[in-house]
Amino acid sequence: MREMSIPEQNIFMDKQSGKDFNRPQYKKLVKKLKPDDLLYVKSIDRLGRNYEEIQNQWRILTKEKKIDIVVLDMPLLDTRRGKDLMGTFLSDIVLQVLSFVAENERTNIRQRQAEGIAAAKARGVRFGRPPKPLPENYHSAYQRWKAGAITGTAAAKECGMPLSTFRYRAEIYENAKLL
């Protein structure tokens, strides 16, 4: 976009997934568009990854907002050219194919991601932050709490951890003793 000398304030980039069009920067872009504006999109999957929504948004942008769209990596998707019936027909076919490919790719990415996570878990890979080691006084505080000598809040404070963490670790501790 910068190579095409598009002013910085007219470049909109969302950091979240294109699974739908409920994205802050996309909404801001649509509000800013006026009839006869020209919208450059790097590729159709940067616009979105949902077949029906891409079709719907394309219609809203071109018919209701009355703007032209140029998809940079697909020269056939340039609404400035071919405004006759044949040009519109060809653009619609290309748009439908690319919308399908974009959604299909999103589905494949999610499937590969799920398979990768499952394979990693099967190999014993743990996700998330590693747990902090228990403080040295945890076992004595736990025993006194279990015996009713102190409250859970007091035991957690003694160990320097939130009550929810103390209880969570107590459950793990109890389960480990059962094994």
LINJOQUI-V944575 format. One record per backbone hydrogen bond with DSSP energy under -1.0 kcal/mol. CO is the residue of the C=O (numbers start at 1). NH is the residue of the N-H. If there is no record, write none. Layout:
BEGIN
CO&NH / CO&NH
END
This chain:
BEGIN
1&6 / 2&5 / 7&10 / 8&11 / 18&49 / 21&23 / 23&27 / 24&28 / 25&29 / 26&30 / 27&31 / 28&32 / 29&33 / 34&37 / 37&68 / 39&70 / 41&72 / 42&73 / 43&46 / 44&48 / 50&54 / 51&55 / 52&56 / 53&57 / 54&58 / 55&59 / 56&60 / 57&61 / 58&62 / 59&63 / 59&64 / 60&65 / 61&67 / 66&36 / 68&39 / 69&79 / 70&41 / 71&74 / 74&77 / 76&78 / 77&71 / 78&81 / 84&88 / 85&89 / 86&90 / 87&91 / 88&92 / 89&93 / 90&94 / 91&95 / 92&96 / 93&97 / 94&98 / 95&99 / 96&100 / 97&101 / 98&102 / 99&103 / 100&104 / 101&105 / 102&106 / 103&107 / 104&108 / 105&109 / 106&110 / 107&111 / 108&112 / 109&113 / 110&114 / 111&115 / 112&116 / 113&117 / 114&118 / 115&119 / 116&120 / 117&121 / 118&122 / 119&123 / 120&125 / 121&124 / 135&138 / 137&141 / 138&142 / 139&143 / 140&144 / 141&145 / 142&146 / 143&147 / 144&149 / 151&155 / 152&156 / 153&157 / 154&158 / 155&159 / 156&161 / 162&166 / 163&167 / 164&168 / 165&169 / 166&170 / 167&171 / 168&172 / 169&173 / 170&174 / 171&175 / 172&176 / 173&177 / 174&178
END
